[in-house]
Amino acid sequence: MLKTEKIKKEIDLLPGELLDQVEKFIKDLKSAKKAGKKKTSLLSDLADIAVDLDLPGDFSKQHDHYLYSLPKK
């Protein structure tokens, strides 16, 4: 299960009064990221996305297996 799916499930279980705090926390995270963001390369941005999505370490070599369920090479 992806991290985002886990987080969404947890948010769905929260009482309504806590959702305002969650929204503020997310906004704070976004603004902190923008303020501290330095120039990066496209490759490093893609690597960050791969980590966030919790992709397997051999995804680049075995992408046909993970995307189309073909046997691993």
PyMOL Python script that loads the backbone (N, CA, C, O; Angstrom):
from pymol import cmd

cmd.read_pdbstr("""\
ATOM      1  N   MET A   1       0.844  -1.178   0.000  1.00  0.00           N
ATOM      2  CA  MET A   1       0.000   0.000   0.000  1.00  0.00           C
ATOM      3  C   MET A   1       0.890   1.243   0.000  1.00  0.00           C
ATOM      4  O   MET A   1       1.890   1.302   0.715  1.00  0.00           O
ATOM      5  N   LEU A   2       0.520   2.214  -0.795  1.00  0.00           N
ATOM      6  CA  LEU A   2       1.293   3.440  -0.880  1.00  0.00           C
ATOM      7  C   LEU A   2       1.114   4.290   0.374  1.00  0.00           C
ATOM      8  O   LEU A   2       0.091   4.214   1.054  1.00  0.00           O
ATOM      9  N   LYS A   3       2.119   5.091   0.662  1.00  0.00           N
ATOM     10  CA  LYS A   3       2.046   5.973   1.819  1.00  0.00           C
ATOM     11  C   LYS A   3       0.849   6.906   1.727  1.00  0.00           C
ATOM     12  O   LYS A   3       0.180   7.165   2.727  1.00  0.00           O
ATOM     13  N   THR A   4       0.579   7.413   0.524  1.00  0.00           N
ATOM     14  CA  THR A   4      -0.539   8.344   0.377  1.00  0.00           C
ATOM     15  C   THR A   4      -1.867   7.670   0.704  1.00  0.00           C
ATOM     16  O   THR A   4      -2.752   8.292   1.292  1.00  0.00           O
ATOM     17  N   GLU A   5      -2.008   6.411   0.329  1.00  0.00           N
ATOM     18  CA  GLU A   5      -3.240   5.685   0.643  1.00  0.00           C
ATOM     19  C   GLU A   5      -3.386   5.492   2.148  1.00  0.00           C
ATOM     20  O   GLU A   5      -4.483   5.624   2.691  1.00  0.00           O
ATOM     21  N   LYS A   6      -2.284   5.181   2.820  1.00  0.00           N
ATOM     22  CA  LYS A   6      -2.319   5.014   4.271  1.00  0.00           C
ATOM     23  C   LYS A   6      -2.723   6.316   4.951  1.00  0.00           C
ATOM     24  O   LYS A   6      -3.545   6.325   5.867  1.00  0.00           O
ATOM     25  N   ILE A   7      -2.134   7.410   4.493  1.00  0.00           N
ATOM     26  CA  ILE A   7      -2.431   8.711   5.088  1.00  0.00           C
ATOM     27  C   ILE A   7      -3.887   9.086   4.847  1.00  0.00           C
ATOM     28  O   ILE A   7      -4.559   9.583   5.751  1.00  0.00           O
ATOM     29  N   LYS A   8      -4.375   8.851   3.638  1.00  0.00           N
ATOM     30  CA  LYS A   8      -5.776   9.168   3.340  1.00  0.00           C
ATOM     31  C   LYS A   8      -6.732   8.379   4.226  1.00  0.00           C
ATOM     32  O   LYS A   8      -7.743   8.917   4.679  1.00  0.00           O
ATOM     33  N   LYS A   9      -6.426   7.122   4.473  1.00  0.00           N
ATOM     34  CA  LYS A   9      -7.274   6.307   5.353  1.00  0.00           C
ATOM     35  C   LYS A   9      -7.279   6.860   6.768  1.00  0.00           C
ATOM     36  O   LYS A   9      -8.321   6.918   7.421  1.00  0.00           O
ATOM     37  N   GLU A  10      -6.095   7.267   7.238  1.00  0.00           N
ATOM     38  CA  GLU A  10      -6.015   7.842   8.583  1.00  0.00           C
ATOM     39  C   GLU A  10      -6.814   9.142   8.679  1.00  0.00           C
ATOM     40  O   GLU A  10      -7.480   9.394   9.683  1.00  0.00           O
ATOM     41  N   ILE A  11      -6.743   9.962   7.632  1.00  0.00           N
ATOM     42  CA  ILE A  11      -7.487  11.224   7.619  1.00  0.00           C
ATOM     43  C   ILE A  11      -8.989  10.952   7.641  1.00  0.00           C
ATOM     44  O   ILE A  11      -9.739  11.655   8.318  1.00  0.00           O
ATOM     45  N   ASP A  12      -9.427   9.939   6.908  1.00  0.00           N
ATOM     46  CA  ASP A  12     -10.845   9.597   6.886  1.00  0.00           C
ATOM     47  C   ASP A  12     -11.366   9.205   8.274  1.00  0.00           C
ATOM     48  O   ASP A  12     -12.553   9.369   8.557  1.00  0.00           O
ATOM     49  N   LEU A  13     -10.500   8.696   9.124  1.00  0.00           N
ATOM     50  CA  LEU A  13     -10.904   8.263  10.460  1.00  0.00           C
ATOM     51  C   LEU A  13     -10.863   9.379  11.502  1.00  0.00           C
ATOM     52  O   LEU A  13     -11.355   9.202  12.617  1.00  0.00           O
ATOM     53  N   LEU A  14     -10.286  10.514  11.153  1.00  0.00           N
ATOM     54  CA  LEU A  14     -10.156  11.610  12.110  1.00  0.00           C
ATOM     55  C   LEU A  14     -11.496  12.291  12.373  1.00  0.00           C
ATOM     56  O   LEU A  14     -12.330  12.400  11.474  1.00  0.00           O
ATOM     57  N   PRO A  15     -11.696  12.746  13.602  1.00  0.00           N
ATOM     58  CA  PRO A  15     -12.899  13.546  13.877  1.00  0.00           C
ATOM     59  C   PRO A  15     -12.799  14.893  13.162  1.00  0.00           C
ATOM     60  O   PRO A  15     -11.704  15.398  12.915  1.00  0.00           O
ATOM     61  N   GLY A  16     -13.935  15.454  12.840  1.00  0.00           N
ATOM     62  CA  GLY A  16     -13.993  16.687  12.057  1.00  0.00           C
ATOM     63  C   GLY A  16     -13.211  17.844  12.627  1.00  0.00           C
ATOM     64  O   GLY A  16     -12.635  18.631  11.876  1.00  0.00           O
ATOM     65  N   GLU A  17     -13.178  17.967  13.962  1.00  0.00           N
ATOM     66  CA  GLU A  17     -12.490  19.108  14.570  1.00  0.00           C
ATOM     67  C   GLU A  17     -10.971  19.070  14.359  1.00  0.00           C
ATOM     68  O   GLU A  17     -10.306  20.098  14.489  1.00  0.00           O
ATOM     69  N   LEU A  18     -10.429  17.913  14.041  1.00  0.00           N
ATOM     70  CA  LEU A  18      -8.987  17.814  13.798  1.00  0.00           C
ATOM     71  C   LEU A  18      -8.611  18.107  12.345  1.00  0.00           C
ATOM     72  O   LEU A  18      -7.441  18.331  12.038  1.00  0.00           O
ATOM     73  N   LEU A  19      -9.589  18.106  11.467  1.00  0.00           N
ATOM     74  CA  LEU A  19      -9.282  18.316  10.047  1.00  0.00           C
ATOM     75  C   LEU A  19      -8.720  19.701   9.771  1.00  0.00           C
ATOM     76  O   LEU A  19      -7.896  19.858   8.870  1.00  0.00           O
ATOM     77  N   ASP A  20      -9.147  20.714  10.528  1.00  0.00           N
ATOM     78  CA  ASP A  20      -8.586  22.059  10.363  1.00  0.00           C
ATOM     79  C   ASP A  20      -7.100  22.058  10.702  1.00  0.00           C
ATOM     80  O   ASP A  20      -6.310  22.725  10.033  1.00  0.00           O
ATOM     81  N   GLN A  21      -6.718  21.319  11.730  1.00  0.00           N
ATOM     82  CA  GLN A  21      -5.311  21.235  12.106  1.00  0.00           C
ATOM     83  C   GLN A  21      -4.499  20.520  11.022  1.00  0.00           C
ATOM     84  O   GLN A  21      -3.372  20.914  10.724  1.00  0.00           O
ATOM     85  N   VAL A  22      -5.072  19.477  10.441  1.00  0.00           N
ATOM     86  CA  VAL A  22      -4.398  18.741   9.370  1.00  0.00           C
ATOM     87  C   VAL A  22      -4.203  19.652   8.162  1.00  0.00           C
ATOM     88  O   VAL A  22      -3.131  19.669   7.556  1.00  0.00           O
ATOM     89  N   GLU A  23      -5.237  20.403   7.818  1.00  0.00           N
ATOM     90  CA  GLU A  23      -5.147  21.321   6.674  1.00  0.00           C
ATOM     91  C   GLU A  23      -4.056  22.365   6.909  1.00  0.00           C
ATOM     92  O   GLU A  23      -3.273  22.653   6.005  1.00  0.00           O
ATOM     93  N   LYS A  24      -4.000  22.935   8.116  1.00  0.00           N
ATOM     94  CA  LYS A  24      -2.978  23.926   8.427  1.00  0.00           C
ATOM     95  C   LYS A  24      -1.580  23.299   8.357  1.00  0.00           C
ATOM     96  O   LYS A  24      -0.643  23.915   7.850  1.00  0.00           O
ATOM     97  N   PHE A  25      -1.450  22.091   8.859  1.00  0.00           N
ATOM     98  CA  PHE A  25      -0.161  21.395   8.824  1.00  0.00           C
ATOM     99  C   PHE A  25       0.304  21.201   7.388  1.00  0.00           C
ATOM    100  O   PHE A  25       1.476  21.421   7.081  1.00  0.00           O
ATOM    101  N   ILE A  26      -0.599  20.791   6.508  1.00  0.00           N
ATOM    102  CA  ILE A  26      -0.244  20.582   5.098  1.00  0.00           C
ATOM    103  C   ILE A  26       0.180  21.892   4.450  1.00  0.00           C
ATOM    104  O   ILE A  26       1.159  21.932   3.704  1.00  0.00           O
ATOM    105  N   LYS A  27      -0.553  22.962   4.733  1.00  0.00           N
ATOM    106  CA  LYS A  27      -0.183  24.266   4.172  1.00  0.00           C
ATOM    107  C   LYS A  27       1.186  24.700   4.673  1.00  0.00           C
ATOM    108  O   LYS A  27       1.986  25.238   3.907  1.00  0.00           O
ATOM    109  N   ASP A  28       1.461  24.469   5.960  1.00  0.00           N
ATOM    110  CA  ASP A  28       2.770  24.821   6.521  1.00  0.00           C
ATOM    111  C   ASP A  28       3.883  24.021   5.855  1.00  0.00           C
ATOM    112  O   ASP A  28       4.952  24.559   5.564  1.00  0.00           O
ATOM    113  N   LEU A  29       3.632  22.735   5.614  1.00  0.00           N
ATOM    114  CA  LEU A  29       4.630  21.906   4.941  1.00  0.00           C
ATOM    115  C   LEU A  29       4.920  22.419   3.535  1.00  0.00           C
ATOM    116  O   LEU A  29       6.075  22.489   3.115  1.00  0.00           O
ATOM    117  N   LYS A  30       3.862  22.774   2.816  1.00  0.00           N
ATOM    118  CA  LYS A  30       4.047  23.271   1.447  1.00  0.00           C
ATOM    119  C   LYS A  30       4.833  24.577   1.435  1.00  0.00           C
ATOM    120  O   LYS A  30       5.735  24.753   0.616  1.00  0.00           O
ATOM    121  N   SER A  31       4.499  25.481   2.329  1.00  0.00           N
ATOM    122  CA  SER A  31       5.204  26.768   2.345  1.00  0.00           C
ATOM    123  C   SER A  31       6.654  26.593   2.781  1.00  0.00           C
ATOM    124  O   SER A  31       7.535  27.284   2.269  1.00  0.00           O
ATOM    125  N   ALA A  32       6.916  25.687   3.710  1.00  0.00           N
ATOM    126  CA  ALA A  32       8.299  25.431   4.130  1.00  0.00           C
ATOM    127  C   ALA A  32       9.100  24.816   2.993  1.00  0.00           C
ATOM    128  O   ALA A  32      10.276  25.131   2.814  1.00  0.00           O
ATOM    129  N   LYS A  33       8.462  23.939   2.224  1.00  0.00           N
ATOM    130  CA  LYS A  33       9.157  23.315   1.103  1.00  0.00           C
ATOM    131  C   LYS A  33       9.501  24.348   0.045  1.00  0.00           C
ATOM    132  O   LYS A  33      10.599  24.331  -0.512  1.00  0.00           O
ATOM    133  N   LYS A  34       8.548  25.263  -0.239  1.00  0.00           N
ATOM    134  CA  LYS A  34       8.808  26.302  -1.239  1.00  0.00           C
ATOM    135  C   LYS A  34       9.919  27.233  -0.781  1.00  0.00           C
ATOM    136  O   LYS A  34      10.774  27.621  -1.577  1.00  0.00           O
ATOM    137  N   ALA A  35       9.909  27.591   0.489  1.00  0.00           N
ATOM    138  CA  ALA A  35      10.907  28.519   1.018  1.00  0.00           C
ATOM    139  C   ALA A  35      12.301  27.901   1.019  1.00  0.00           C
ATOM    140  O   ALA A  35      13.286  28.592   0.761  1.00  0.00           O
ATOM    141  N   GLY A  36      12.390  26.613   1.305  1.00  0.00           N
ATOM    142  CA  GLY A  36      13.685  25.962   1.396  1.00  0.00           C
ATOM    143  C   GLY A  36      14.119  25.258   0.132  1.00  0.00           C
ATOM    144  O   GLY A  36      15.169  24.617   0.103  1.00  0.00           O
ATOM    145  N   LYS A  37      13.315  25.371  -0.921  1.00  0.00           N
ATOM    146  CA  LYS A  37      13.621  24.631  -2.134  1.00  0.00           C
ATOM    147  C   LYS A  37      14.771  25.293  -2.888  1.00  0.00           C
ATOM    148  O   LYS A  37      14.752  26.493  -3.162  1.00  0.00           O
ATOM    149  N   LYS A  38      15.747  24.494  -3.206  1.00  0.00           N
ATOM    150  CA  LYS A  38      16.863  24.979  -3.998  1.00  0.00           C
ATOM    151  C   LYS A  38      16.749  24.390  -5.396  1.00  0.00           C
ATOM    152  O   LYS A  38      15.944  23.490  -5.630  1.00  0.00           O
ATOM    153  N   LYS A  39      17.538  24.887  -6.306  1.00  0.00           N
ATOM    154  CA  LYS A  39      17.512  24.352  -7.654  1.00  0.00           C
ATOM    155  C   LYS A  39      17.960  22.903  -7.641  1.00  0.00           C
ATOM    156  O   LYS A  39      18.991  22.562  -7.062  1.00  0.00           O
ATOM    157  N   THR A  40      17.174  22.057  -8.284  1.00  0.00           N
ATOM    158  CA  THR A  40      17.518  20.645  -8.372  1.00  0.00           C
ATOM    159  C   THR A  40      17.421  20.213  -9.824  1.00  0.00           C
ATOM    160  O   THR A  40      16.866  20.917 -10.668  1.00  0.00           O
ATOM    161  N   SER A  41      17.963  19.067 -10.087  1.00  0.00           N
ATOM    162  CA  SER A  41      17.875  18.535 -11.429  1.00  0.00           C
ATOM    163  C   SER A  41      16.609  17.707 -11.565  1.00  0.00           C
ATOM    164  O   SER A  41      16.027  17.281 -10.567  1.00  0.00           O
ATOM    165  N   LEU A  42      16.190  17.482 -12.779  1.00  0.00           N
ATOM    166  CA  LEU A  42      15.020  16.664 -13.036  1.00  0.00           C
ATOM    167  C   LEU A  42      15.228  15.259 -12.493  1.00  0.00           C
ATOM    168  O   LEU A  42      14.298  14.652 -11.962  1.00  0.00           O
ATOM    169  N   LEU A  43      16.429  14.748 -12.623  1.00  0.00           N
ATOM    170  CA  LEU A  43      16.721  13.402 -12.147  1.00  0.00           C
ATOM    171  C   LEU A  43      16.555  13.284 -10.631  1.00  0.00           C
ATOM    172  O   LEU A  43      16.007  12.299 -10.136  1.00  0.00           O
ATOM    173  N   SER A  44      17.027  14.287  -9.902  1.00  0.00           N
ATOM    174  CA  SER A  44      16.870  14.231  -8.447  1.00  0.00           C
ATOM    175  C   SER A  44      15.411  14.395  -8.037  1.00  0.00           C
ATOM    176  O   SER A  44      14.973  13.804  -7.049  1.00  0.00           O
ATOM    177  N   ASP A  45      14.654  15.195  -8.792  1.00  0.00           N
ATOM    178  CA  ASP A  45      13.214  15.320  -8.525  1.00  0.00           C
ATOM    179  C   ASP A  45      12.504  13.988  -8.743  1.00  0.00           C
ATOM    180  O   ASP A  45      11.642  13.602  -7.954  1.00  0.00           O
ATOM    181  N   LEU A  46      12.870  13.285  -9.820  1.00  0.00           N
ATOM    182  CA  LEU A  46      12.276  11.971 -10.086  1.00  0.00           C
ATOM    183  C   LEU A  46      12.657  10.960  -9.008  1.00  0.00           C
ATOM    184  O   LEU A  46      11.840  10.127  -8.615  1.00  0.00           O
ATOM    185  N   ALA A  47      13.884  11.034  -8.537  1.00  0.00           N
ATOM    186  CA  ALA A  47      14.317  10.132  -7.465  1.00  0.00           C
ATOM    187  C   ALA A  47      13.523  10.389  -6.194  1.00  0.00           C
ATOM    188  O   ALA A  47      13.158   9.448  -5.489  1.00  0.00           O
ATOM    189  N   ASP A  48      13.253  11.657  -5.895  1.00  0.00           N
ATOM    190  CA  ASP A  48      12.434  11.994  -4.725  1.00  0.00           C
ATOM    191  C   ASP A  48      11.026  11.439  -4.857  1.00  0.00           C
ATOM    192  O   ASP A  48      10.455  10.937  -3.889  1.00  0.00           O
ATOM    193  N   ILE A  49      10.467  11.529  -6.060  1.00  0.00           N
ATOM    194  CA  ILE A  49       9.124  10.997  -6.299  1.00  0.00           C
ATOM    195  C   ILE A  49       9.115   9.487  -6.118  1.00  0.00           C
ATOM    196  O   ILE A  49       8.184   8.934  -5.533  1.00  0.00           O
ATOM    197  N   ALA A  50      10.146   8.819  -6.616  1.00  0.00           N
ATOM    198  CA  ALA A  50      10.232   7.359  -6.480  1.00  0.00           C
ATOM    199  C   ALA A  50      10.282   6.949  -5.020  1.00  0.00           C
ATOM    200  O   ALA A  50       9.673   5.953  -4.630  1.00  0.00           O
ATOM    201  N   VAL A  51      11.008   7.713  -4.209  1.00  0.00           N
ATOM    202  CA  VAL A  51      11.079   7.414  -2.773  1.00  0.00           C
ATOM    203  C   VAL A  51       9.719   7.650  -2.126  1.00  0.00           C
ATOM    204  O   VAL A  51       9.269   6.842  -1.314  1.00  0.00           O
ATOM    205  N   ASP A  52       9.065   8.751  -2.481  1.00  0.00           N
ATOM    206  CA  ASP A  52       7.746   9.062  -1.916  1.00  0.00           C
ATOM    207  C   ASP A  52       6.720   7.984  -2.254  1.00  0.00           C
ATOM    208  O   ASP A  52       5.857   7.658  -1.439  1.00  0.00           O
ATOM    209  N   LEU A  53       6.824   7.435  -3.464  1.00  0.00           N
ATOM    210  CA  LEU A  53       5.873   6.406  -3.888  1.00  0.00           C
ATOM    211  C   LEU A  53       6.257   5.021  -3.396  1.00  0.00           C
ATOM    212  O   LEU A  53       5.523   4.056  -3.605  1.00  0.00           O
ATOM    213  N   ASP A  54       7.408   4.926  -2.742  1.00  0.00           N
ATOM    214  CA  ASP A  54       7.888   3.651  -2.202  1.00  0.00           C
ATOM    215  C   ASP A  54       8.043   2.608  -3.309  1.00  0.00           C
ATOM    216  O   ASP A  54       7.632   1.459  -3.151  1.00  0.00           O
ATOM    217  N   LEU A  55       8.651   3.027  -4.447  1.00  0.00           N
ATOM    218  CA  LEU A  55       8.881   2.116  -5.561  1.00  0.00           C
ATOM    219  C   LEU A  55      10.001   1.136  -5.222  1.00  0.00           C
ATOM    220  O   LEU A  55      10.906   1.471  -4.458  1.00  0.00           O
ATOM    221  N   PRO A  56       9.948  -0.066  -5.780  1.00  0.00           N
ATOM    222  CA  PRO A  56      11.020  -1.035  -5.530  1.00  0.00           C
ATOM    223  C   PRO A  56      12.349  -0.555  -6.112  1.00  0.00           C
ATOM    224  O   PRO A  56      12.370   0.221  -7.067  1.00  0.00           O
ATOM    225  N   GLY A  57      13.448  -1.017  -5.537  1.00  0.00           N
ATOM    226  CA  GLY A  57      14.773  -0.587  -5.962  1.00  0.00           C
ATOM    227  C   GLY A  57      15.127  -0.974  -7.387  1.00  0.00           C
ATOM    228  O   GLY A  57      15.941  -0.303  -8.021  1.00  0.00           O
ATOM    229  N   ASP A  58      14.530  -2.047  -7.907  1.00  0.00           N
ATOM    230  CA  ASP A  58      14.843  -2.481  -9.270  1.00  0.00           C
ATOM    231  C   ASP A  58      13.770  -2.039 -10.277  1.00  0.00           C
ATOM    232  O   ASP A  58      13.647  -2.619 -11.356  1.00  0.00           O
ATOM    233  N   PHE A  59      13.014  -1.029  -9.920  1.00  0.00           N
ATOM    234  CA  PHE A  59      11.918  -0.594 -10.793  1.00  0.00           C
ATOM    235  C   PHE A  59      12.399  -0.192 -12.182  1.00  0.00           C
ATOM    236  O   PHE A  59      11.754  -0.525 -13.176  1.00  0.00           O
ATOM    237  N   SER A  60      13.520   0.518 -12.265  1.00  0.00           N
ATOM    238  CA  SER A  60      13.991   0.981 -13.574  1.00  0.00           C
ATOM    239  C   SER A  60      14.379  -0.181 -14.482  1.00  0.00           C
ATOM    240  O   SER A  60      14.206  -0.102 -15.699  1.00  0.00           O
ATOM    241  N   LYS A  61      14.902  -1.259 -13.901  1.00  0.00           N
ATOM    242  CA  LYS A  61      15.317  -2.409 -14.712  1.00  0.00           C
ATOM    243  C   LYS A  61      14.166  -3.369 -14.977  1.00  0.00           C
ATOM    244  O   LYS A  61      14.152  -4.065 -15.993  1.00  0.00           O
ATOM    245  N   GLN A  62      13.217  -3.405 -14.078  1.00  0.00           N
ATOM    246  CA  GLN A  62      12.117  -4.383 -14.178  1.00  0.00           C
ATOM    247  C   GLN A  62      10.760  -3.699 -14.353  1.00  0.00           C
ATOM    248  O   GLN A  62       9.741  -4.234 -13.917  1.00  0.00           O
ATOM    249  N   HIS A  63      10.735  -2.516 -14.988  1.00  0.00           N
ATOM    250  CA  HIS A  63       9.482  -1.769 -15.083  1.00  0.00           C
ATOM    251  C   HIS A  63       8.381  -2.540 -15.822  1.00  0.00           C
ATOM    252  O   HIS A  63       7.206  -2.395 -15.486  1.00  0.00           O
ATOM    253  N   ASP A  64       8.739  -3.351 -16.818  1.00  0.00           N
ATOM    254  CA  ASP A  64       7.717  -4.139 -17.514  1.00  0.00           C
ATOM    255  C   ASP A  64       7.032  -5.120 -16.560  1.00  0.00           C
ATOM    256  O   ASP A  64       5.834  -5.376 -16.677  1.00  0.00           O
ATOM    257  N   HIS A  65       7.788  -5.654 -15.634  1.00  0.00           N
ATOM    258  CA  HIS A  65       7.213  -6.564 -14.639  1.00  0.00           C
ATOM    259  C   HIS A  65       6.222  -5.823 -13.746  1.00  0.00           C
ATOM    260  O   HIS A  65       5.116  -6.307 -13.503  1.00  0.00           O
ATOM    261  N   TYR A  66       6.622  -4.644 -13.256  1.00  0.00           N
ATOM    262  CA  TYR A  66       5.784  -3.914 -12.319  1.00  0.00           C
ATOM    263  C   TYR A  66       4.593  -3.232 -13.007  1.00  0.00           C
ATOM    264  O   TYR A  66       3.525  -3.109 -12.409  1.00  0.00           O
ATOM    265  N   LEU A  67       4.767  -2.799 -14.228  1.00  0.00           N
ATOM    266  CA  LEU A  67       3.685  -2.105 -14.921  1.00  0.00           C
ATOM    267  C   LEU A  67       2.715  -3.061 -15.619  1.00  0.00           C
ATOM    268  O   LEU A  67       1.506  -2.830 -15.629  1.00  0.00           O
ATOM    269  N   TYR A  68       3.253  -4.132 -16.200  1.00  0.00           N
ATOM    270  CA  TYR A  68       2.422  -5.009 -17.043  1.00  0.00           C
ATOM    271  C   TYR A  68       2.365  -6.459 -16.556  1.00  0.00           C
ATOM    272  O   TYR A  68       1.798  -7.319 -17.229  1.00  0.00           O
ATOM    273  N   SER A  69       2.952  -6.727 -15.388  1.00  0.00           N
ATOM    274  CA  SER A  69       2.968  -8.074 -14.788  1.00  0.00           C
ATOM    275  C   SER A  69       3.683  -9.116 -15.651  1.00  0.00           C
ATOM    276  O   SER A  69       3.378 -10.306 -15.576  1.00  0.00           O
ATOM    277  N   LEU A  70       4.634  -8.659 -16.469  1.00  0.00           N
ATOM    278  CA  LEU A  70       5.443  -9.603 -17.245  1.00  0.00           C
ATOM    279  C   LEU A  70       6.471 -10.235 -16.316  1.00  0.00           C
ATOM    280  O   LEU A  70       6.790  -9.668 -15.271  1.00  0.00           O
ATOM    281  N   PRO A  71       6.996 -11.409 -16.687  1.00  0.00           N
ATOM    282  CA  PRO A  71       8.015 -12.034 -15.826  1.00  0.00           C
ATOM    283  C   PRO A  71       9.257 -11.147 -15.727  1.00  0.00           C
ATOM    284  O   PRO A  71       9.589 -10.420 -16.663  1.00  0.00           O
ATOM    285  N   LYS A  72       9.939 -11.220 -14.575  1.00  0.00           N
ATOM    286  CA  LYS A  72      11.181 -10.471 -14.426  1.00  0.00           C
ATOM    287  C   LYS A  72      12.226 -11.024 -15.356  1.00  0.00           C
ATOM    288  O   LYS A  72      12.247 -12.222 -15.640  1.00  0.00           O
ATOM    289  N   LYS A  73      13.097 -10.154 -15.832  1.00  0.00           N
ATOM    290  CA  LYS A  73      14.163 -10.562 -16.758  1.00  0.00           C
ATOM    291  C   LYS A  73      15.354 -11.078 -15.985  1.00  0.00           C
ATOM    292  O   LYS A  73      16.356 -11.471 -16.584  1.00  0.00           O
TER     293      LYS A  73
END
""", "prot")
cmd.dss("prot")
cmd.show_as("cartoon", "prot")
cmd.util.cbc("prot")
cmd.orient("prot")
